[in-house]
Amino acid sequence: MIFFVILVLLSCTEAEGLQHVFVLHGKDLHLDTEKLVKLDKKTDLFWKSNSSNNIAKCVLNRDPVVFIEYAGRAELFGPNCSLKLKKVQHSDSGDYKAVVVGGRDQTVAGYKVIVQDPVTPAKLTVESVSKSSDSCNLTVTCSTVDFNISSSFRCDGKICSHAGEKELKATTKFSSLSVYLQQDTIFCNHSNQVSWNQTMKVLKSYCETETGISICVVKTVVFSVGLIIMVIAVISVHIMEKIKKRK
């Protein structure tokens, strides 16, 4: 099982010549140039957003220049003029390129940046379908605002197992939902490229709630009735002995 600790960036497959980079909303974005950058008096490097918006530029032997729209948010650092964009917002999603501008323009980096929110906990519901004194059948549904998946399970005593498909997973473009059983506990995982959340419930407890209580009640009633009969018998014998002594 893969547990997400704190994920800020995750690179994925390339598409349309741009490498996908996912960043968590509110975190910093770091982009590096993919080629060695050599600047001279007539050559500068520009970081651009969506082709036309200039973010910042590197100039030979001078401090980097950050343009007004990104003042206080963007930084260039390192020998290859890597870009840092602070506390990204959803409006920062888009195409980013590093272009060396001189006698001939050359693109030295290209990314498609996608800003994502943390995933919400999935709703996990368990419903009893049928029950008996020693087992129960359950339907489990894992759902989010966008999609849901369901599966059937059977619990016999302390052992629970799949009654339907063993591997359940649903995906949208950049997020996924999965359900799996571990011993008597059902887990529902909701994740996207930058965050992960898990909801869990113990299936056995639902069987105990549905079937165990009725068994417990029956046992309690039987025990109580037996105890009452025994007490009545003891009292009756005691009374009979007193009557005999009086006679």
N, C-alpha and C positions, 0 to 999 in steps of 0.2 A: 504494500500500500504506500502510495506516495503522499506525504504530508507537506503541505505548503507552509513555509515558515513566514518569511516576508518577501514576497516577490515584487520587484519593481519593474524589471524588464524581462521580456522573453522573446527571442528571435524565432521566427517560423520560416516556412518555405518562401522562396522568392516567387514573385508574380509580376508580370509586366515589367521586368527589369528592376523592380524595387523590392528590397528586403523588408518584410513585415516586422515591425517592432511594436510590442504592446507595452503600455505603461499605465500604472495605477493612477487614477484621478487624484491630483494633489501632490504627487511625488515628482521628483526631478527626472528629466529626460537627458540621457547621455548618448551622443552620436559621435562616432569616430570616422575619420576619413579612411577609405579602403586602399588608397595608394599613397606612396611617399610624396609629400608636398615640397616642392622647391620654389621659393619665391625670389624674385629679384626686383630691381628698381621699377621695372615695367610690368610686373606680374603681381596680382593680388588674389586672395582666396575669399570667395563670398559663400556664406551659408544662406540658402534661400528656402522659403516656404511656399508651396503651391506655385512654383515657377517664378512668380513675379514679386513676391514679398521678400525684400532683403532683411535678414535678421542681423547679421554682423559680418565684418570682414577682417582678414589678417593682412597686414602690410609689413614689408621687410623692415626690420630694425625699428619698429614703432609699436606702441601699444595697440591692441585690437580695438576696432571701432564697432560699437553697438548702436544700431539705428534707433531712432526715437520710439517707435512702436514697441520695441523690446527692451528699452532702457530699464535697468534694475532686475530684469528677468533672465537675460541671456549672458553667457560668458564663453569666451574662447580660451583654450588652454592647451599646453603641450606643444611639442615641436611640429605636429601636424595639424594644429588649429582645430582640435576637437570641440564640439559644441555641448554646452550644458544649458538646458532650459528649465528654469525653476518652477515648481508647483504647477504642473500642466493642468489645463482645463480642457473640457470637451472641444472647445473651439480650436485647440491646438492640434487636433487630429488632421492629418493631411500628408502631402508629399514633401519630403525634405531632401535637398541636394546641396552638396558642396561643389562649387565650380571654381576652377582656377581660371581667372580672366587675364588675358595678356594678348599677345599677337594672335593667339588661337585659343578659344575657350575649351576647357577640358573638365568633364564631370569626374570627380574623384570619390564621390559617395552618393548613394541614393537610397532613401528609406520611405516606406509608407507607415506612418505613425498612427496608431489607433489607441485612443485613451478610453479606458474601461473603468466602471465603478466596481467596488467589491460586490460579490454575489450575495444575495440574501439567503437566509436559511430556507431550505425547502420544507414544505408542509408534509408531514408523514402521518397518514391515517391508517388505522388498523380496524377492520370490521370482521365480526364473527359471521361465518356463513352457516356453519352447522356445528353441533357439539354433542358429545356423549359423555359417559362417566369417565372414560379414559383417554379421550382425544378430542381435538377440535380442528376445524378447517377455517382458515383466515384469508382475507383479501387485504393486501397491502398496497396503498397508493402513495406515490411520491410525486409532489406537484410543485410547480412554480407558477408565476404569472403567465409565462410563455408556453409551457408544455408540461405533460405528466406521463408517468408510466405506472402500470399496475401488475401485480403478480399474485399467485395463490400459494399458500403455505399450509402445511399440516403439522400439528404438534401432537406427539404421542408421549405422554408423560413428560420427561425432561428433554426429549429429542424433537427438534423442529427441522423440517426439510422442505425443499421446493416441491410444489405440486404442479408447477408450470415450468416455464423457461428458467434455466439456472443463471444465465447471464442477461441482465437487462441494462440497456444503455440507450439514451436518446440524446441527439446533438442538434444544435442550431449552428449558425455560421461560426460563432466564436465561443460557445459555451456548451456544457454537457451536463447530463443528469444520469446517475447510475444507482442501482440498488443491488445490494448483496447481503447474504446471510452468513453470519459467523456464530456458530453454536446455536444459542437460542435468541440471538440479538439481530435485528434487522437494521441495516445502515442505508441511509440515503445521502449521496454526495452530490453537491451542486458546485460546479466550478466553471471559471472562464480562464483566460490566459494569464491573469494576474492575481487571482484569489481563489479560495476554496472554503467551503463550509459543509459541515456534516451534521445530520440529524439522526438520532438513533432511538429505538424502542425495544424493550424486551418482549418478545412474542409470548413466551411462556406465561407472563403475568396476565395476559388477556385470556388465556385458557383457564387459568386459575380463577380469574374473576367470573368467567362464564360458567365453568363446570365445577371447579373446586369448591365454590361456596355451597352449591347445592348438595355435594357429597358431604361437606363438613356439617351442614345443617342436619342432614339425615342422621349422621353419626351422633351428633349432639342430642337429637330427639330420642334416638334409640337408647343412648346412655342414660338420659334423664328418666325415661320411662322405666328402665330396668332398675335404676336407683330408687325410684319411688316405690316400685313393687317390693323391693328388698326391705325398705324401711317399714312398709305396711306389714310385711310378713313378720319382721322382728317385733313390732309393736303388738301384733296379734298374738304371737307366742307368749309374750310377756303378760298380756292381759289374761290369757287362758291359764297361765301358771298361778296368777293371783286368785282367780276364781276357784281353782282347785284347792288352794290352801285355805280359803274361807270355808269351803264345804267340809 
